[in-house]
Amino acid sequence: MTRSNPPKVPTRVFEVWRDAFESHRDRHAPTGRHFRVTRAYQQQLYYAHGGLDAAVTVGDLEWVSRVEARIAESQRIVWDAHAREVLAAIEEGGWEGTAEALRESEEWLHRLRRDGQVVDEGSDAARWIDGVLSTCPPNPLIRAEEVWGLWEAVAGARAISIHLRDQLILELDAAGEARTRIARALGWSYGRFQRHLRALEERRLGLDLRARAGLIPGVMPLESQRSS
């Protein structure tokens, strides 16, 4: 937690942090981080949570749904670690100075203070956080930015899981699987499942229409294929 009255004007300590942070960003352009978010690392995190290469049954869907929930929990823990570092920066930089240095809004900083929790140190995510922070100086601005890179990597792992889940939902529905059984495997209410399925079908229809119109890079319009 931040103290009740962070400084209105950044302290000298914060000015030193900010200068080092700007140098860090310049040195690690274009992302501004030493930590790199790669597809390979996202996949590694996905598998670390029990991710599957392929899924075909309702039982698989239940497993994939659980994997996504585990990844979401890791994502929350990394978010808490990011909040912890930002709040440490506010102790010396105040709200305005910290928001300006991080190029974030003060509203976002207030959300971090309001919603951030103590980091679950017994989790796998905490060990990944420690691995990222082990390369960082004791500068909360740099540490916050590096941890945010890890958050993006975990978000990418979750996206892999969500994509597999949604593809399997469509395939099971097309194969005539009972929708109540699919909803049960997901742990969702039937109403939530129906809304999600409708959104998936609308998205797929939109992609089909864009592909037919030649609006998706690398996909040739059907009419062009026929004429060739």
N, C-alpha and C positions, 0 to 999 in steps of 0.2 A: 504494500500500500504506500502511496505517496503521503508525505506529511500534509497536514491540513492546509498549510499556506505555502505552496512552492514559491520560489522567488519570482517577482514580476520581471526582473532583469536578469539575464543569464549570468551566472557566477564566472569567475576566472577559470575555474576547473572546467566548466562547460565549454568555454571558448577554446580551451586546449583540446577537449574531446571533439568539438566540431571541426577544428582545423585538421586533426588527424583523420576524422571521418571523411572529409572532402578529399584528402590525399588518397585514402583507401579507395574511394569511389573512382578516382581518376586512374589509379594503378590497375584496377580490375574492371575497367570499361570493357564492353558496353553494359554489363549487368550491374556493375558497382559492387560485386561480391567476389570473394575468393571461392566460395562454394558455388559449384555449377550444377544446375538442374538439367539432367540428361535423361533421355528416354530409357537408357539402360538402368540408371539408378531408380527411376520410377518403377520399372518392372521388378527390380530387386526388392523394393519395398512391398510391391504387390505380392510377390511370392512369399516374403517374410511373414505376411499376414495369412498365409494359407491359400493364396490365389490359385485357380485352376487354369490350365491351358485351354481347355474346351469344356463345354457343359451341354448336356442333351436331355436330361431328365428333370422331373419336378424335384427329385432329391438333390440334384446338382444345383437347382435354383435356390433351394433352401440354404445350401452351403455357401453359394455365392453371396446371398443376402447377408449371411453372418460375417463373411469376409469384409463386405462393405462396411458393416457396423463396426468391426474391429478397426478398420482403417480410419473411419470417422472419429473414433475415440482417440487414436494416435494424433490425428489432425488437431483435435481439441487440445491435447497436451502440448503440442508444439506451439499452438496459438497462445497458450498460457505462458510458455517460456518467452515468446516474443513480447507479450504484455509485461512480463516481469522486467525485462531489460528497458523497455520504453518508460516504465514508471520510475526506474532508477535514474534515467536521463532527466526526467521531469524534476526530480529532486534538486538538480543543479541548474537546469535550463528553464524551468517554468513551462507553462502550457504553450505560450506563443513561441518561445525560442526553440522548444523541442519539435513542435509541429513544423516550424520553418526548416529546421535542420533535416528532418526526415521527409520533408515535402509531403506531409499529410495534413489533414484538417484537424482542428482542435476537437471537433465532434468525434472523430475516430479515436483520438487519444482518450477522451472521456469514456468512450465505449470500452476501451481496453481496461481502464480502471474499474468500470462498473461490472464487467463480465469476466475479467480474468480471475483465475483460481490458482491456488498453490499447485505447482507442478507435481505430478505423480512420479516421484523419484524411483519407484519400483517397477516402472514400465519399460518396455523395449524402447519406446519413443524417447524416454529420458536419457537412455544410453546413446541414442543417435544425436540427441541435442548436445550431450557432453562431447561427442566426437567432433561436432561442428565448432563448439566453443573452445575446444582445446587449442585451436589455431588462432584464437582471437586475443588481442590485448585486453586489459581491464577497462574497456571503453564501451559503455552500454549502447551508444549509437551504432558502433560497428557490430556489436554482438546482436543487437536487435535486427539489423539488416541481414546478417548471415543466417540467423535462425529463420527469418522470413523465407529465405531461399529453401530451407528444409521444409517449411510449410508448403511451399509450392510443389516440391517433389512429392510429398505425401498426398497432396491434392491430385497430382497426376496419377499416383497409384490408385487412388479412389476412382478416378475417371475410367481407368482400365476396367475396374470391377463393375462400375455402373454400365459401361458399354456392353460387357458380356451379359450382365443381368437383363438389360433391355432387349438385346438380340434374342436371348432365350425366351423372354416373355412373348415376343412376337412369334417365334417359331412354335412354341407350345400352343399358343392360341390358334395359329394356322393349322396345327395338326389335330385340333379338336379337343384338346385337353380341357377339362372342366375349369371354368374361370374361378369358381369358388376354391378349387384345390390350388390353383396358382396363387391366389390371394393369400391362402393359408400358408403356403410355403414361404411367401415373402414376409409373413407376419403383419400383413396389412388388413384393414377393413375392406370389405367388398367395394364400398363406395370409393375409397382411395384408389384401389386397383383399377376400377372402371375409368376414373379420371385420368390416371396415368396411361392406361392403354389407349385411350382416345387421343391423348397428346402424342404418344409414340406413332400412332397411325397417321395423324395429321402431319407430323414431322417427316415421316417416310414418304407420304404423298407429295409434300413440298419438294423433297429431294428428287423424287422421280420427275416431277414437272420441270425442275431446274436442269436436270440431266438431259431431258428431251429437248430443252431449249438451248442446250449448249452453254449453260451458265456455270457449270462446274469444271474447273481446269482439269485437263487430261481426259475428259469424257466427251466423246464425239456424239453430237446429236443424232438421233435415229434416222432422221430424214437424210442427213449427210451420208450415213452409212449405206442407206438404200441407193442413193444416187451414185455412190462409188461402186 
